[in-house]
Amino acid sequence: MALVSEFLGQLTLSYGGEEEPKFPTVVPVRDFDAARDAARIETAIKTKGVDEQTIIDILTRRSAEQRREIAFEYERIAKKDLSVALKGALSGSLEALLLGLMKSTAQYDASELKASMKGLGTDEETLIELVCSRNNEELAEIKKAYREMFKKELEKDISGDTSGNFAKLLLALVQTRRDEPSNVVDYQKIDDDARVLYEAGVKRKGTDVGSWISIMSQRSIPHLQKVFERYKSYSPYDMKESIKKEVKGDLEKSFLTLVECFENRQLYFANKLYEAMKSKGAKEKVVTRILVSRCEVDLMRIRTEFKRQHKKSLYQTIAEHTKGDYQKALLSLCGGDD
């Protein structure tokens, strides 16, 4: 009987394409009325001095799908585009946050990527965060949104804006060739990959970055977690320490981001939020980007990791390091205290 159940266990292979479970803080509201919301926003915008609170209450507590319906109704009622109206009525960080919410998650990520490569110089921090922390499915949706919004291929813009091994790594990730997780554990392949990572880096003089890129951009995440564990039996350093010894600059940051996300993606975002709000005055761009892009994905789990790691809730931290209407919008997206 045990043999039969073992055989049946082998049959329940993960065929890939299974969606990761979602842990959102923003969910569709019940008793939703797009026309009523649109009319309330129109009144709030027309109010002398603008009624920001009403706009925040509506847009931060509706799902992307619902916000899209509100925008449709708003255009019907007010005869103008809601994003254009918000742009005229708001300013600063609050404007950036609410305009971000008017896009789908993939559209928002695509527009943040575009902005990171616009004009002279590149915002590598944003580029690394967005490309290295997104899974296959998210990257495929971002590429599609990028093509629709900017009539250009994301790969083309990345290769035009970056160079060397840094460019090679980003392009390898954007090509979304990562294996889907499987219920069959291939111990031989785990051992081979761990040895290749060691021999391509710490064991030799100079680094064979190509081998690192192909393994880290093509293997499934559960497989890589086991590879990094096995790696310790070959190398005197763990994977993160090895990266710091072998490569520098943007390439180092990219590899470290990948390893941190493979180990615990929500903890990676929690730490980024903590860093962004550590000193006086928050790095508002980073805080906005993470809350807007993750509020319908996994912000609830990011909150849990934040509290566990930093012994203080994300909600309290936002309350301490931001102010005004921008703070109200962030706290609403955060969805409560832990």
WOGI-V568066 format. One record per residue. N is the residue number from 1. PHI is phi in whole degrees, -180 to 180 (* if undefined). PSI is psi in whole degrees, -180 to 180 (NA if undefined). OMEGA is omega as a letter, one per 40 degrees, with the letter a starting at -180 (* if undefined). Layout:
((N:PHI:PSI:OMEGA) (N:PHI:PSI:OMEGA))
//
This chain:
((1:*:-42:i) (2:-60:-38:a) (3:-63:-42:i) (4:-63:-46:a) (5:-66:-34:i) (6:-64:-42:i) (7:-64:-43:i) (8:-64:-36:i) (9:-60:-39:i) (10:-65:-30:a) (11:-75:-23:a) (12:-81:55:i) (13:-69:147:i) (14:-80:117:a) (15:-85:10:i) (16:78:171:i) (17:72:2:i) (18:-75:134:a) (19:-74:141:i) (20:-69:145:i) (21:-63:147:a) (22:-100:145:i) (23:-132:67:a) (24:-81:158:i) (25:-103:-19:i) (26:-112:119:a) (27:-128:162:i) (28:-58:137:a) (29:-85:145:i) (30:-79:166:a) (31:50:43:a) (32:-76:134:i) (33:-135:99:a) (34:-59:-42:a) (35:-65:-40:i) (36:-65:-45:i) (37:-61:-44:a) (38:-62:-42:i) (39:-66:-40:i) (40:-65:-40:i) (41:-66:-41:i) (42:-61:-44:i) (43:-63:-44:a) (44:-63:-39:i) (45:-70:-37:a) (46:-78:-19:a) (47:-59:142:i) (48:-61:122:a) (49:86:-2:i) (50:64:127:i) (51:-90:82:a) (52:-61:-37:a) (53:-58:-44:i) (54:-64:-43:i) (55:-62:-45:i) (56:-61:-48:a) (57:-57:-41:a) (58:-77:-56:a) (59:-71:-29:a) (60:-86:-9:a) (61:-116:21:i) (62:-123:150:i) (63:-75:166:a) (64:-57:-41:i) (65:-62:-44:i) (66:-68:-39:i) (67:-63:-35:i) (68:-65:-40:i) (69:-66:-39:i) (70:-62:-43:i) (71:-61:-39:i) (72:-64:-47:i) (73:-67:-37:a) (74:-61:-44:a) (75:-63:-35:i) (76:-68:-42:a) (77:-77:-51:a) (78:-94:-8:i) (79:62:29:i) (80:-150:162:a) (81:-71:133:a) (82:-63:-41:i) (83:-62:-40:i) (84:-65:-42:i) (85:-64:-41:i) (86:-65:-40:i) (87:-59:-40:i) (88:-73:-28:a) (89:-93:-24:a) (90:-117:174:i) (91:-153:169:i) (92:61:-146:a) (93:-66:-34:i) (94:-65:-42:i) (95:-59:-48:a) (96:-59:-42:a) (97:-67:-49:a) (98:-70:-35:i) (99:-67:-35:i) (100:-61:-39:a) (101:-69:-19:i) (102:-78:-5:i) (103:-106:159:i) (104:-71:167:a) (105:-57:-45:a) (106:-66:-40:i) (107:-65:-40:i) (108:-64:-48:i) (109:-60:-42:i) (110:-62:-43:a) (111:-70:-33:i) (112:-68:-38:i) (113:-64:-45:i) (114:-60:-47:a) (115:-63:-33:a) (116:-70:-18:a) (117:-114:13:a) (118:-84:142:i) (119:66:-161:a) (120:-75:137:i) (121:78:157:a) (122:-122:140:i) (123:-87:85:a) (124:-62:-35:a) (125:-58:-46:i) (126:-66:-44:a) (127:-58:-48:a) (128:-64:-48:a) (129:-58:-48:a) (130:-71:-41:a) (131:-79:-40:a) (132:-83:-16:a) (133:-104:-4:a) (134:-95:144:i) (135:-84:176:a) (136:-50:-50:a) (137:-63:-45:i) (138:-63:-44:a) (139:-64:-39:i) (140:-63:-42:i) (141:-68:-38:i) (142:-64:-44:a) (143:-60:-42:i) (144:-64:-47:a) (145:-63:-40:a) (146:-61:-46:a) (147:-62:-44:a) (148:-68:-40:a) (149:-80:-38:a) (150:-116:0:i) (151:55:33:i) (152:-142:158:i) (153:-88:136:i) (154:-58:-43:a) (155:-56:-42:a) (156:-64:-43:i) (157:-68:-39:i) (158:-64:-45:a) (159:-69:-25:i) (160:-80:-18:a) (161:-111:-12:a) (162:-129:172:a) (163:-149:171:i) (164:64:-152:a) (165:-66:-29:i) (166:-60:-48:i) (167:-62:-44:a) (168:-60:-42:a) (169:-66:-49:a) (170:-60:-43:a) (171:-66:-38:i) (172:-63:-37:i) (173:-71:-42:a) (174:-68:-23:i) (175:-73:-5:i) (176:44:56:i) (177:-101:16:a) (178:-69:135:i) (179:-62:147:i) (180:-78:151:i) (181:-61:147:i) (182:-129:149:i) (183:-77:-11:i) (184:-91:120:a) (185:-89:120:a) (186:-98:92:a) (187:-64:-35:i) (188:-63:-45:a) (189:-67:-36:i) (190:-62:-47:a) (191:-64:-44:i) (192:-60:-47:a) (193:-64:-41:i) (194:-62:-43:a) (195:-67:-42:i) (196:-62:-43:i) (197:-60:-40:i) (198:-70:-48:a) (199:-69:-26:i) (200:-82:-11:a) (201:-127:-96:a) (202:-56:-36:a) (203:-71:-28:a) (204:-113:169:i) (205:-85:128:a) (206:80:161:a) (207:-116:134:i) (208:-86:82:a) (209:-62:-33:a) (210:-55:-42:i) (211:-66:-41:i) (212:-61:-46:a) (213:-61:-47:a) (214:-65:-40:i) (215:-68:-46:a) (216:-76:-17:i) (217:-101:-11:a) (218:-116:-25:a) (219:-82:153:i) (220:-69:159:a) (221:-67:-45:i) (222:-60:-36:i) (223:-63:-47:a) (224:-64:-36:i) (225:-59:-41:i) (226:-72:-34:i) (227:-62:-45:a) (228:-66:-33:i) (229:-67:-47:a) (230:-66:-34:a) (231:-53:-36:a) (232:-64:-21:i) (233:-81:-14:i) (234:-99:-41:a) (235:-106:146:i) (236:-72:-11:a) (237:-118:153:i) (238:-78:177:a) (239:-61:-42:a) (240:-66:-42:i) (241:-64:-40:i) (242:-63:-42:i) (243:-59:-46:a) (244:-63:-32:i) (245:-79:-31:a) (246:-94:-37:a) (247:-131:163:a) (248:-132:173:i) (249:65:-143:a) (250:-65:-31:i) (251:-67:-43:i) (252:-60:-49:a) (253:-59:-40:a) (254:-67:-48:i) (255:-62:-41:i) (256:-64:-41:i) (257:-60:-45:i) (258:-58:-50:a) (259:-63:-43:i) (260:-62:-40:i) (261:-71:-35:i) (262:-64:-38:a) (263:-74:-46:a) (264:-168:96:a) (265:-63:-40:a) (266:-69:-33:i) (267:-67:-37:i) (268:-57:-48:a) (269:-67:-39:i) (270:-60:-44:i) (271:-66:-37:i) (272:-65:-41:i) (273:-66:-42:i) (274:-61:-47:i) (275:-60:-40:a) (276:-68:-22:a) (277:-117:17:a) (278:-73:-43:a) (279:-94:178:i) (280:-66:128:a) (281:78:117:a) (282:-76:153:i) (283:-77:89:a) (284:-62:-34:a) (285:-61:-44:a) (286:-67:-46:a) (287:-62:-46:i) (288:-59:-49:a) (289:-59:-45:a) (290:-70:-44:a) (291:-68:-41:i) (292:-68:-43:a) (293:-79:-21:a) (294:-111:-5:a) (295:-64:-25:i) (296:-108:12:a) (297:-115:-69:a) (298:-149:25:a) (299:-64:-29:i) (300:-62:-41:i) (301:-75:-32:i) (302:-62:-42:i) (303:-58:-45:a) (304:-62:-46:a) (305:-66:-37:a) (306:-61:-48:a) (307:-65:-43:a) (308:-64:-43:a) (309:-80:-39:a) (310:-113:7:i) (311:56:27:a) (312:-155:145:a) (313:-77:154:i) (314:-62:-39:a) (315:-58:-49:i) (316:-63:-40:a) (317:-64:-43:i) (318:-62:-44:a) (319:-60:-34:a) (320:-78:-33:a) (321:-106:-1:i) (322:-132:171:i) (323:-149:171:i) (324:66:-153:a) (325:-66:-31:i) (326:-62:-43:i) (327:-61:-44:a) (328:-59:-42:a) (329:-66:-43:i) (330:-63:-45:a) (331:-64:-35:i) (332:-67:-43:i) (333:-65:-38:a) (334:-60:-36:i) (335:83:13:i) (336:133:166:a) (337:-94:154:i) (338:-108:NA:*))
//
